[in-house]
Amino acid sequence: MFSEIPPALKARMQYLEEVDRRDRTDGTPRNKRLRQITYDTGQLLAILAVNIPKGEIIEIGTSAGYSTLWLASAAKEQGRTVKTYEIDEEKVALARETFHFSELEPHIELVPGDFFLHAAALGPIALCFLDAEKSVYLRCFQEIASNMVSNGLIIADNAIDHYEGIKPMIDVALADDRFDCLTVPIGNGLFICRRK
Ligand SMILES: C[S@@+](CC[C@H](N)C(=O)[O-])C[C@H]1O[C@@H](n2cnc3c(N)ncnc32)[C@H](O)[C@@H]1O
């Protein structure tokens, strides 16, 4: 997955990395910024996602689709798809462009709109990457926890740089006997919960 990234995928990843880097320094308003995961976080997501049990792979918070590309690279290896939810219309348009140019469209289902409007329709989940507003992490965890299959993973970003913001979810997850949880100091910090 790392040594043979197809040229079209690599080009789109590099483009998004450049836009994200620029966003952070040129005064782009927060709601317009891509706010992507780091490259090494993407690599870890892909390594984890390629070894999961049967069930859906979902992502809450697509932005322009950078993290989705890492998840979809793993999904492609296994002949699976990633379902990703994005509420912001401009980000949805960017993500569509990303998936088209990276040639990973067959492995991605982009669901426009508020994740919470779709949560009730979810089946068994093998992996959920949670990267939306910090204020909704706890609600997301509560929506998906019972859908997680054995050995399935909930992976939440910003566990270090926004620790206080997502602490309510971290505390609930750590107290939930169904999960083994830890924080991995990679990128902005990943909080990973394995369903026992
Ligand atoms: C931090 S960004 C995601 C970055 C992306 N995962 C990446 O690394 O490339 C968070 C995104 O979550 C979206 N979002 C926030 N609340 C949402 C919700 N309830 N349903 C779907 N998307 C949501 C925002 O519009 C924003 O684009």
The ligand as a Gaussian input file, in Angstrom:
#p B3LYP/6-31G(d) Opt

LIG

0 1
 C      -11.483000      17.474000      10.695000
 S      -12.457000      17.524000       9.267000
 C      -12.235000      15.905000       8.571000
 C      -10.887000      15.700000       7.953000
 C      -10.753000      14.411000       7.164000
 N      -11.137000      13.263000       7.971000
 C       -9.327000      14.203000       6.681000
 O       -8.477000      13.866000       7.507000
 O       -9.081000      14.388000       5.476000
 C      -14.073000      17.372000       9.951000
 C      -15.189000      17.295000       8.922000
 O      -16.354000      16.767000       9.564000
 C      -17.495000      17.328000       8.955000
 N      -18.633000      17.125000       9.878000
 C      -18.849000      17.741000      11.065000
 N      -19.966000      17.293000      11.642000
 C      -20.494000      16.350000      10.793000
 C      -21.668000      15.529000      10.828000
 N      -22.536000      15.585000      11.853000
 N      -21.899000      14.674000       9.799000
 C      -21.023000      14.627000       8.752000
 N      -19.904000      15.409000       8.671000
 C      -19.642000      16.246000       9.667000
 C      -17.064000      18.786000       8.765000
 O      -17.864000      19.452000       7.805000
 C      -15.591000      18.630000       8.353000
 O      -15.448000      18.636000       6.939000

